[in-house]
Amino acid sequence: MTSSTFRYLDPATITPGVAPWAKVDVDYTSYSRKTVTKDVTDFSDCLDIHSKRGSFGADIDVSGFAVYRSPSATTPEDFEDDKTVRTKYYAEVEALLRERLENSGQKIKRIEIFDHTIRKHDPNAARQPVQQVHVDQTPKAAEARVRRHVTPKEEADALLQNRYQLINVWRPIRHPATDFPLAVIDYRTTAPEDLVAVNLLYPKRNDGDDDDRGKEVLPSKETLDSLEGYEVKGETYGVLPNDGHKLYYIKDMTPNEAMFIKCFDSWGDRLPGGKKGVAGLTPHTAFIDPQTPEGTPGRESIEVRCLVFYE
């Protein structure tokens, strides 16, 4: 176990009736954060669980997250090439999802991988580790992703009739994620009122391509206050502080391990038509572990966002 400070959305900076926003290409928002000190429990022992279904840390439906040993054939150099990531690594991610999620007894009909982000703790990187408790997608944004990435409309309509999930598959690159590790919050310790919808602002592009992957460029400091050149292309949840939140992480998580983070599940137990006891989402954040040795290499990681549709 370790202890650290965590940045939550500050309720005092939210104006009723006005949608808060955050830019995706720089850490700049319309709201402030509130810092809270929390304990974080290492759940590395779950890597060796053999009975998956119903097991905390191995069944994503229990707490909203799960972790697995899963060596990758994609090299650190491969991750520097966007085309290789989309072909070689995406295929690995799809295979891993099918292997682990079909253990629950449900058959997967289709997987649509629509986005990935490589983060580096490097001042020159466009995407840094995110030090704010959040959930990647709201239910509204999850459905919008289905309609954006599945065509024709009739096929999207049909897939939305059955269970579907949006899952973030997270993995360190090059070396263990000792620096800026990832913490996840047990869904069972959250409450609906913890969640605040936040508009995601993306830079406008005129390249005729609706694919945002690998297009990030670090903006100028002089333009941080300006919304010119940005558009709303997503919605995420900011998370308010809650004393009941229980946080977990994998200490020194290696590139041979992968974490599933549930961003949305149409069977989530707080949604209309949801199933009792099924976790609906996972708030998560990068954090500074005070136990990190001096000189530890900056964290590098990849997260792949996937729509999973079931029969």
Buried (B, 14 or more C-beta within 10 A) or exposed (E): EBEBEBBBBBEEEBEEEEEBBBBBBBBBBBBEBBEBEBEBBBBBEBBEBEEBEEEBBBBBBBBBBBBBEBEBEBEEEBBEEEEBBBEBBBEBBBEBBBEBBEEBEBEBBBBBBBBBBBBBBEEEBBBBBBBBBBBBBBBEBBBBBBEBBBEEEEEBEEBBEEBBBBBBBBBBBBBBBBBBBBBBBBBBBBEEEBBBBBBBBBBEBEEEEEEBBBBBEEBEEEBEEEEEEBEEBBBBBBBBBBEEBBBBBBBBBBBBBBBBBBBBBBBBBBBEEBBEEBBBBBBBBBBBBEEBEEEBEBBBBBBBBBBBBBE
